[in-house]
């Protein structure tokens, strides 16, 4: 399984993300924080299935199935090949079988890497990741699905991603701007992340960490309906929104300056007519 996972990953399908024991363990407990759904049930099932298998076949997961356990076993074999001459005969007796297993595992991993990605291709629609996150592909690999960032978020905008069309991002944290926004002076998610999926940043640097960008739907905006409103401008701590004239200053409208907007969604949350939407950049 270690060789199979390695070759599959090199060919484009990181199977280890799905079979990682830490992810399975964390996914079980993280699912208790979600509402009852198919996604939560699937996340809960991984760890009990392992326990059930172990009940009837003790040790089979760690010794035969787990890619991490297989990798450690291979490292042990390599270590044993180095020292004493007394081990040469034993190595010679098992060499043919090891080479055959290596060939079969590599071939199966290569086939999986070439054939599986189209079946697990992520949706074209991306998702909002926490500020300071590494690029999406690396983010999905590094994230332990532990839920620490989700628990630490003071505005409860971080949730486990449970999109069945994006298997590689299963249970990673995503931002959902429903009833809150990303606080200007908060860096708790970066402080509790132990894997490096969210890089540590200072609150002062947050204006440079792009989450997304705000866009105004003009037909909904109160200003273009001759109603006084500047909630979005007032809520923006980065001075990314100004009120400017249109059509010879007969109408005023909010303008989002992309160079200053970091996508915190404070403006979208406070807008009384939901005229502002957040978009991924």
C-alpha positions in Angstrom: 0.0 0.0 0.0 2.9 2.4 0.7 4.4 1.8 -2.8 1.0 1.9 -4.4 0.1 5.2 -2.7 3.5 6.7 -3.6 3.3 5.9 -7.3 -0.3 6.9 -7.5 0.5 10.3 -5.9 3.4 10.8 -8.4 0.9 10.0 -11.2 -1.6 12.6 -9.9 -3.8 10.8 -7.4 -2.8 11.4 -3.7 -4.6 8.4 -2.3 -2.8 8.8 1.0 -5.0 11.8 1.8 -8.0 9.5 1.9 -6.3 6.6 3.8 -4.3 8.7 6.2 -5.0 7.3 9.7 -4.8 10.7 11.2 -7.4 12.0 8.8 -9.7 9.1 9.5 -9.3 9.5 13.3 -9.9 13.3 13.2 -12.8 13.0 10.7 -14.6 10.7 13.2 -14.6 13.2 16.0 -14.9 16.3 13.8 -18.2 14.9 12.4 -19.9 15.4 15.8 -19.6 19.1 15.3 -21.6 18.9 12.1 -25.4 18.7 11.6 -26.7 15.2 10.8 -26.2 14.6 7.1 -24.8 12.0 4.7 -21.4 13.8 4.8 -21.3 13.6 8.6 -22.3 9.9 8.6 -19.5 9.1 6.1 -17.0 10.9 8.2 -18.1 9.1 11.3 -17.9 5.7 9.6 -14.2 5.6 8.8 -12.9 5.0 12.3 -15.6 2.5 13.4 -15.0 0.5 10.2 -11.3 0.2 11.1 -12.2 -1.0 14.6 -14.6 -3.5 13.1 -12.0 -4.9 10.8 -9.5 -5.1 13.6 -12.0 -7.1 15.7 -12.1 -10.0 13.2 -8.6 -9.5 11.7 -6.3 -8.1 14.5 -3.5 -6.0 13.3 -4.4 -6.2 9.6 -4.8 -2.5 9.1 -1.4 -1.5 10.5 0.5 -4.5 9.0 -1.2 -4.9 5.6 -3.4 -1.9 4.6 -2.3 1.4 6.2 0.1 3.3 3.8 1.8 4.9 6.7 2.4 1.5 8.3 3.6 0.1 5.0 6.1 3.0 4.6 7.5 2.3 8.1 7.8 -1.4 7.2 9.7 -0.6 4.1 12.1 1.7 6.0 12.7 -1.1 8.4 13.6 -3.4 5.5 16.0 -0.9 4.1 17.6 -0.5 7.6 18.0 -4.3 7.8 19.7 -4.4 4.4 22.5 -2.2 5.5 24.4 -3.9 8.4 25.5 -7.5 9.0 26.7 -10.2 6.5 24.6 -12.7 8.5 21.4 -11.1 7.0 22.5 -11.5 3.4 21.2 -15.0 3.0 17.8 -14.1 4.5 17.6 -11.1 2.2 18.5 -13.2 -0.9 15.7 -15.7 -0.1 13.0 -13.0 0.0 14.5 -10.8 -2.7 12.5 -12.2 -5.6 9.2 -12.0 -3.8 9.9 -8.4 -2.7 10.8 -7.4 -6.3 7.5 -9.0 -7.6 5.5 -7.2 -4.9 7.2 -3.9 -5.7 6.5 -4.3 -9.4 2.8 -5.1 -8.9 2.3 -2.3 -6.4 4.1 0.2 -8.6 2.0 -0.9 -11.7 -1.2 -0.7 -9.8 -0.3 2.7 -8.3 0.6 4.0 -11.8 -2.8 2.8 -13.2 -4.7 4.3 -10.3 -2.8 7.6 -10.7 -3.7 7.8 -14.4 -7.3 6.5 -14.2 -8.7 7.7 -10.9 -8.2 11.5 -11.1 -11.0 12.0 -13.6 -13.4 10.2 -11.3 -12.4 12.4 -8.3 -11.9 15.6 -10.2 -12.9 18.6 -8.0 -15.8 20.8 -9.0 -14.9 23.9 -11.1 -16.2 25.9 -8.2 -13.5 26.7 -5.7 -14.1 27.4 -2.1 -13.0 30.1 0.4 -10.0 29.0 2.5 -8.8 30.6 5.7 -6.5 33.6 5.4 -2.8 32.5 5.1 -3.7 29.2 3.5 -1.2 27.6 1.2 -2.3 26.9 -2.5 -5.3 24.6 -2.8 -3.6 21.4 -3.9 -0.9 21.7 -1.1 -3.6 22.8 1.4 -5.6 19.6 0.8 -2.5 17.5 1.4 -1.1 19.3 4.5 -4.4 19.7 6.3 -4.9 17.1 9.1 -8.7 17.7 9.2 -8.3 18.1 13.0 -10.9 21.0 13.2 -8.7 23.1 15.5 -9.1 26.2 13.3 -12.9 25.7 13.1 -13.2 25.5 16.9 -10.9 28.6 17.4 -12.8 30.9 14.9 -14.6 33.5 17.0 -17.2 34.3 14.3 -18.0 30.7 13.4 -17.4 31.1 9.7 -15.1 28.1 9.4 -16.8 24.7 8.6 -15.7 21.3 7.4 -16.0 21.0 3.6 -18.3 18.1 2.7 -18.7 18.5 -1.0 -19.0 15.0 -2.5 -17.7 16.3 -5.8 -14.3 17.3 -4.2 -13.0 14.2 -2.5 -9.5 15.5 -2.0 -10.8 18.4 0.0 -13.1 16.3 2.2 -13.3 17.7 5.7 -10.8 20.5 5.2 -11.9 23.9 6.6 -13.7 26.3 4.3 -15.2 29.7 5.0 -18.9 30.2 4.7 -19.9 33.8 5.0 -23.4 33.3 6.4 -23.8 35.3 9.6 -20.3 36.5 10.2 -17.1 37.8 8.7 -13.3 37.3 9.2 -12.3 39.7 12.0 -9.6 42.2 11.1 -7.4 41.6 14.1 -7.8 37.8 14.4 -5.1 35.3 13.6 -6.3 32.4 15.7 -6.7 29.9 12.9 -3.0 30.3 11.9 -1.9 30.0 15.6 -3.6 26.7 16.2 -2.7 25.0 12.8 -0.1 22.4 13.5 0.5 21.2 10.0 1.4 24.4 8.1 -1.7 24.3 5.9 -2.5 27.8 7.4 0.8 29.7 7.7 1.3 31.8 10.8 0.6 35.5 10.2 0.3 38.6 12.3 -3.0 40.5 12.5 -1.2 43.5 11.0 -0.4 41.5 7.9 -4.0 40.4 7.4 -4.8 43.2 4.9 -2.4 41.5 2.4 -3.9 38.0 2.8 -6.5 37.7 0.1 -9.5 35.5 0.9 -11.7 36.7 -2.0 -13.1 40.0 -3.2 -16.4 41.8 -2.7 -18.6 42.6 -5.7 -21.7 44.9 -5.7 -24.9 44.0 -7.5 -26.0 47.4 -8.6 -29.6 46.5 -9.2 -30.0 45.7 -5.5 -28.0 48.6 -4.0 -30.0 51.1 -2.0 -28.0 54.1 -3.3 -29.0 53.4 -6.9 -32.6 53.4 -5.6 -32.2 56.9 -4.2 -32.1 55.6 -0.6 -29.3 56.9 1.7 -26.9 54.1 2.8 -23.2 53.7 3.4 -23.1 50.7 5.6 -20.6 48.9 3.4 -18.1 51.8 3.4 -18.4 52.2 7.2 -17.9 48.5 7.9 -14.8 48.2 5.7 -11.7 48.4 7.9 -9.3 48.4 4.9 -10.8 51.5 3.2 -11.5 49.3 0.2 -15.0 50.8 -0.5 -15.7 54.3 -1.6 -19.0 56.0 -2.6 -18.6 57.6 -6.0 -20.9 59.4 -8.5 -22.3 57.9 -11.6 -24.1 59.4 -14.6 -22.9 62.9 -14.0 -23.2 62.5 -10.2 -26.9 62.0 -10.4 -26.5 58.7 -8.7 -24.0 57.5 -6.1 -22.8 53.9 -5.8 -20.3 51.9 -3.8 -17.0 51.0 -5.6 -14.8 48.2 -4.4 -11.1 48.7 -4.9 -9.6 45.3 -5.6 -6.1 46.3 -4.5 -7.3 47.0 -0.9 -10.1 44.4 -0.5 -9.0 41.2 1.2 -12.4 39.5 1.1 -13.2 39.6 4.8 -17.0 39.9 4.0 -17.7 42.6 6.6 -19.5 44.7 3.9 -21.5 41.7 2.6 -22.7 40.7 6.1 -23.9 44.3 7.1 -25.6 45.1 3.8 -29.3 45.4 4.5 -30.4 44.3 1.0 -27.7 41.6 0.4 -26.4 43.6 -2.6 -22.8 42.5 -2.0 -21.5 39.0 -2.8 -18.1 37.5 -2.1 -16.2 36.0 -5.0 -13.1 33.8 -5.2 -10.0 35.3 -6.9 
